[in-house]
Amino acid sequence: MFAKHRPDYLILLCLAFLVVFGLVMLASSSSNLGQEKFGDSFYYLKHQLLYGLGLGFLGFFLGYKIYYRRYEKIAMILLLINIGFLILVFTPLGVKAGGAERWLILGPVTFQPSELLKLTFVVYLAAWLSKHLDRQKKFWKGFVPFLAIAGIISGLLLKQPATTMVAILMGTGLIVYFVSGAKLSYIFGTALLSVAAFAAVVYLTPYRWERIINFIKPSANPLSGGYHINQALIAIGSGKLTGVGFGQSTTKINYLPEPIGDSIFAIIAEELGFIGSAALIMVFAALVLKILLISQRTKDRFGRLMLIGFGSIIGLQTFINIAAISGLIPLTGVPLPFISYGGTALAVFMTMGGIIANISRHS
């Protein structure tokens, strides 16, 4: 066991800021929606505090206190359980909402198994690649098993459907696989295969293909397909430099779809302006950069690969959310880490933060 020392305080500061900031902005973005649907302006905030922050604190505490190397022995078991949860989503235990089957009910608990993959998939890859130092360079013993597990997970996620989650997880998987020492030919081959498969899935699925068309021509259907992105851009543009003021957004009232989900960055930009939204992006950048810097000084291979995986997850998801709602890429529906409404997502990211802090104590 490596010697313990103090955790990285910049990591803790960034995590604390994002969690508190997310709750504050959720209170603003959800007030009208909560009043309209439940007669309680703070309904969504209360729900996030109870199921997201409450479980998140527990996850962070356990992640911070439990020596991270203990996860290496149970990595395969955790991933198999998670895959089992993904399969159960398509049984009577699953919940279908908004045309998607992403939620699972086990007793009093409702959660998204796909969110748990951000932990279990990264931990599994880190454990597998750290145990077999040369396996990732071999085709049949390294590359093929990697493609097999990635294909199984991708297939289950696409069936939900959770297309962007596939892109985030597989992108992270390729980064971790590459850093572990895999051949560049394997990385490029996987990337090309993934892009081709992804393009085929998008083209053959009407609603996914419609998103591409709306991205290319957002003004062609301003009241249907292009409505979401147009309203998001109006909100972002309305904020100008300093914003219209906290709680003063007008687009969140019956105009902007998903104001508490993937569109919450547009509310932030409208209420806090360019300065506020840029400051938020800088905090995310500082967090990801610091995680990657800690990975460089971490001598333990398992810990280093986990840090790279977690940093990639946070960085990729943040970029995709902000880029999509800003019109730089097609709309995806992926939430903003730590900020958007979602109890499972917040609990997972806080648990991830606890593990990151634990690794920083031993690096």
Secondary structure, DSSP 8 states (H G I E B T S, - for coil): --------HHHHHHHHHHHHHHHHHHHHHTHHHHHHHHS-TTHHHHHIIIIIIHHHHHHHHHHHHS-GGGGGGGHHHHHHHHHHHHHHTTSTTEEEETTEEEEEEETTEEE-HHHHHHHHHHHHHHHHHHH-TTGGGSIIIIIHHHHHHHHHHHHHHHHTT-HHHHHHHHHHHHHHHHHTT--HHHHHHHHHHHHHHHHHHHHHSHHHHHHHHHHH-TTTSTTTTTHHHHHHHHHHHHHTTT-S-TT--STTTTTSSSTTTTTHHHHHHHHHHHHHHHHHHHHHHHHHHHHHHHHHH---HHHHHHHHHHHHHHHHHHHHHHHHHTTSS-------TTTSS-HHHHHHHHHHHHHHHHHHHH-
